[in-house]
Amino acid sequence: VIKQDPAARGKIVMRWTISADGSVSGVGIESDELGSEQFAGCASRSVAKWRFPKGVEDVAVAYPFVMAPRSY
């Protein structure tokens, strides 16, 4: 998205579940101001590969990713 449109900006809120074994499941998009199916798909596939430390129980997560052009 940023390569195609360097001025692209917006927020995408993703949700997923961290299983007790540290794996990720149930990845989805809660809201998408960016409006790019390509970005949403890529981000979802990436999050699905993440691994977290083992825990006692499953944890539901909703996290906002804010995209904005760099300003140096």
C-alpha positions as CSV (number, residue, x, y, z in Angstrom):
1,V,0.0,0.0,0.0
2,I,2.7,2.5,1.0
3,K,4.8,1.6,-2.1
4,Q,1.8,2.2,-4.3
5,D,0.7,5.3,-2.5
6,P,3.4,6.9,-0.3
7,A,0.8,9.3,1.2
8,A,-1.5,6.4,2.3
9,R,-2.6,6.6,5.9
10,G,-5.2,5.1,8.2
11,K,-5.7,2.7,11.0
12,I,-6.5,-1.0,10.8
13,V,-7.6,-2.8,14.0
14,M,-6.8,-6.5,14.0
15,R,-8.0,-9.2,16.4
16,W,-6.7,-12.6,17.1
17,T,-6.4,-15.2,19.9
18,I,-3.2,-16.2,21.5
19,S,-3.6,-19.8,22.5
20,A,-2.1,-21.2,25.8
21,D,0.6,-22.9,23.7
22,G,1.6,-19.5,22.2
23,S,0.2,-20.0,18.8
24,V,-2.1,-17.6,17.1
25,S,-5.6,-18.4,15.8
26,G,-8.8,-16.6,14.7
27,V,-7.0,-13.7,13.0
28,G,-9.4,-11.1,11.6
29,I,-10.0,-7.5,10.9
30,E,-12.1,-5.5,13.4
31,S,-12.0,-2.2,11.5
32,D,-10.1,-0.9,8.5
33,E,-9.8,2.8,7.7
34,L,-7.0,2.0,5.3
35,G,-9.3,0.2,2.9
36,S,-6.8,-2.1,1.3
37,E,-7.7,-5.7,1.0
38,Q,-4.2,-6.5,-0.1
39,F,-2.7,-4.9,3.1
40,A,-5.3,-6.6,5.3
41,G,-4.6,-10.0,3.8
42,C,-0.8,-9.6,4.1
43,A,-1.1,-8.3,7.7
44,S,-3.5,-11.2,8.6
45,R,-1.1,-13.8,7.2
46,S,1.8,-12.2,9.1
47,V,0.0,-12.1,12.4
48,A,-1.0,-15.8,12.0
49,K,2.7,-16.7,12.0
50,W,3.5,-14.9,15.2
51,R,4.4,-17.0,18.3
52,F,4.1,-15.8,21.9
53,P,5.3,-17.2,25.2
54,K,3.2,-20.1,26.6
55,G,0.5,-19.0,29.0
56,V,-2.2,-20.5,31.3
57,E,-5.2,-19.8,29.1
58,D,-6.2,-18.3,25.7
59,V,-6.1,-14.5,25.4
60,A,-8.2,-12.4,23.0
61,V,-6.3,-9.5,21.5
62,A,-7.5,-6.4,19.5
63,Y,-4.6,-4.2,18.4
64,P,-4.6,-1.0,16.2
65,F,-1.9,-0.5,13.6
66,V,-1.7,3.1,12.5
67,M,-0.1,3.7,9.1
68,A,1.3,7.1,8.2
69,P,4.0,8.5,5.9
70,R,7.4,9.1,7.5
71,S,8.3,12.6,8.3
72,Y,12.0,13.2,8.6
